[in-house]
């Protein structure tokens, strides 16, 4: 007989293993474009922010996984010309970032390959099973 703790521990291990495999496959795709998963995530956040841009804190709050040094991450993307940043006139401590046309082009070129990868990764699941999985995972960590 399996105790509840064992089932929870097994579920945890399976979620972590699955997440690692999913991210590893995405990392391989992104590596061909000289992007990390974290950098890709920032570009997607800034694309979603549109013309309003986003502060470093906004970006950090929207990250899929927590990053200790968003400033350094933004520095690397800015050096590559994928984002631009500007200090506010009223408060020089406040810096906003926007995705550049080059960053938008990079994401546009990745949209279909990433979507195709996700379809491939979840091909064994029905749409209903995917919806149930999302609900279950949302309940695990609200």
N, C-alpha and C positions, 0 to 999 in steps of 0.2 A: 504494500500500500504506500502510495506517495503522499507525503505530507504537503500541506498547503505551501509551506516555505519552499520546499523543493520545486514545486510547480512554478512559483513566482521566480525563483532563481533560474530555473530552466527557461522561462519566458524571457527574462532579462537577458540571458546569454544569447538566446536566439535573436532577439531584437538587435542587440549590439553586433552580432555576427552579420546579420542581414544588412544593417546600415553600413557596416564596413565594406561589404562586398559591393553594395550599390554605389557608394562614394568612390571606391577604388576604380570602378569602371568609368565613372564620370571623370575622375582625375586623369585617367589615360587619354580620354578624348580631349580634355582641356590642355593637357601637356603639349599636344601637337600645336596648340595656339599660344604656347608659352604663358599660360594662365594657370593659377591654382584655383581650387574650388572656392577658397575664401575670396580671392580677387574677383572671380566670376560672380559670386554672391553680391559683392559691393557694386559691381557694374549693373547688375539687375536692380538693386535697390535704387541706384541713382537714375536709371532709366525710368523706373516707376515714379520717382519724385518729380520728373519733368522739369519744366522751367523754373520751378520754385527751388530746386536744389535741395540739399540736405546738409545739416551740420554733422560733425563727427559723432556727436552723441546720438543723433537720429539714426545714423548708419549703424552704430554699435547696437542700438536698441532693436533694430530690424534684422540683425545678423541671425542666420540659422544656428550657428554655434558661436559661443562667446569668444571674443578676441581681446586679449589684454592690451594690444597696442594698435588701435585703429589709425592713429596718426601716421605711423610708419607704413602701414598698408596703403593709405592714401598717398603717401610720398612716392611709393613705388609705381602706383598707377599714374600719378601725375608725370613722373619722369618718362613714362612710356607714351605720354600724350593721350591717354585714355580718359582722363578726367582733368578738370581744372578747378582751382580753388581761389577764393577771394576773401579777404578780411572785411568785416563790416566797418563802415566809416564811424558809426557811433560807438562801437565797442570793439576795439582791435583784437580782443581775446576771442571773439566769435568769428569762426571761419566756416564758410559754406562751400560745398563741392557740387559740381555738375558734371554729368557725363559729356564728353566731347563727341563731335561727329565721328571721329575715329573709334571711340568706344562704342557708339551706336552701331557702326559698321561691323565691329568685332562681334557684338551680340547678335546682330542680324544674321551673320554667317554661322553662328552657333545654334540659333533657335531650332532649325530643323534637325540637325544631328543630335542635339540633346533630347528633343521630343522623340525621335526615332529610338534613341538609347532607352529612354524610359518605357516606351512601348515594348521594346525587346525584354527589358528587365522584368516587366510585369505581365508578359504574354501568357503565362500559365494561369493567371487569375482572371475571372470574369469581372465585368464592370461592377456587378453587385458585390463580389468579394472585395474588390478594391475599396468600394464605399464603406463596407463593413470594417475593413482594416483601418481606414482613416478614422472612423468613429471610435473604434477600440483604442487606437493610439492616442487620440485626443482625450479620452477618458483617463488613460494611464498618467499623462502629465498635462493637466489642464493649464 
